[in-house]
Amino acid sequence: MKTLAKILAPLALAATVVPPLLFLFKAMGEGPMKATMLGAAVVWFAFSPHWMKGGSQ
Protein backbone atom coordinates (compact mmCIF):
# COMPACT_ATOMS: atom_id res chain seq x y z
CA MET A 1 0.00 0.00 0.00
CA LYS A 2 2.84 2.38 0.82
CA THR A 3 4.47 1.86 -2.57
CA LEU A 4 1.17 2.53 -4.31
CA ALA A 5 0.71 5.65 -2.19
CA LYS A 6 4.20 6.88 -3.10
CA ILE A 7 3.17 6.76 -6.75
CA LEU A 8 -0.46 7.89 -6.66
CA ALA A 9 -0.30 10.70 -4.09
CA PRO A 10 2.17 12.91 -6.02
CA LEU A 11 0.36 12.19 -9.29
CA ALA A 12 -2.94 13.21 -7.72
CA LEU A 13 -1.36 16.36 -6.35
CA ALA A 14 -0.11 17.23 -9.82
CA ALA A 15 -3.54 16.46 -11.25
CA THR A 16 -5.04 19.13 -8.99
CA VAL A 17 -2.54 21.76 -10.14
CA VAL A 18 -2.15 21.11 -13.87
CA PRO A 19 -5.81 21.23 -15.07
CA PRO A 20 -6.42 24.84 -13.96
CA LEU A 21 -3.28 25.86 -15.83
CA LEU A 22 -4.47 24.04 -18.93
CA PHE A 23 -7.85 25.75 -18.58
CA LEU A 24 -6.12 29.11 -18.22
CA PHE A 25 -4.30 28.57 -21.51
CA LYS A 26 -7.50 27.24 -23.13
CA ALA A 27 -6.10 23.75 -23.64
CA MET A 28 -8.86 22.11 -21.55
CA GLY A 29 -12.55 22.81 -21.13
CA GLU A 30 -14.21 23.68 -17.84
CA GLY A 31 -16.12 20.38 -17.48
CA PRO A 32 -13.13 18.08 -17.95
CA MET A 33 -11.04 20.31 -15.70
CA LYS A 34 -13.56 20.04 -12.87
CA ALA A 35 -13.95 16.29 -13.30
CA THR A 36 -10.18 15.75 -13.32
CA MET A 37 -9.72 17.88 -10.23
CA LEU A 38 -12.54 16.10 -8.37
CA GLY A 39 -11.10 12.67 -9.13
CA ALA A 40 -7.60 13.82 -8.21
CA ALA A 41 -8.83 15.29 -4.92
CA VAL A 42 -10.48 12.01 -3.97
CA VAL A 43 -7.30 10.07 -4.78
CA TRP A 44 -5.18 12.65 -2.92
CA PHE A 45 -7.24 12.42 0.26
CA ALA A 46 -7.24 8.62 0.09
CA PHE A 47 -3.50 8.13 -0.42
CA SER A 48 -1.73 11.16 1.02
CA PRO A 49 -1.89 10.03 4.68
CA HIS A 50 -0.09 6.83 3.73
CA TRP A 51 2.47 8.72 1.67
CA MET A 52 3.15 11.55 4.14
CA LYS A 53 3.03 9.68 7.44
CA GLY A 54 3.40 6.07 6.48
CA GLY A 55 -0.10 4.95 7.44
CA SER A 56 -0.63 2.02 9.77
CA GLN A 57 2.16 -0.47 9.41
KATASUL-V67335 format. One record per pair of residues at least 24 apart in sequence whose ideal C-beta (glycine too) atoms are under 10 Angstrom apart, sorted by the first residue. I is the first residue (numbers start at 1). J is the second residue. Records with the same first field share a line. If there is no record, write none. Layout:
I = J / J
This chain:
1 = 47 / 50 / 51 / 55 / 56 / 57
2 = 47 / 50 / 51 / 54 / 55 / 57
3 = 50 / 51
4 = 47 / 50 / 51
5 = 46 / 47 / 48 / 49 / 50 / 51 / 52 / 54 / 55
6 = 47 / 50 / 51
7 = 47 / 51
8 = 40 / 43 / 44 / 46 / 47 / 48 / 50 / 51
9 = 43 / 44 / 45 / 46 / 47 / 48 / 49 / 50 / 51 / 52
10 = 44 / 47 / 48 / 51
11 = 40 / 43 / 44 / 47
12 = 39 / 40 / 41 / 42 / 43 / 44 / 45 / 46 / 47 / 48 / 51
13 = 40 / 41 / 43 / 44 / 47 / 48 / 51
14 = 40 / 44
15 = 39 / 40 / 41 / 43 / 44
16 = 40 / 41 / 43 / 44
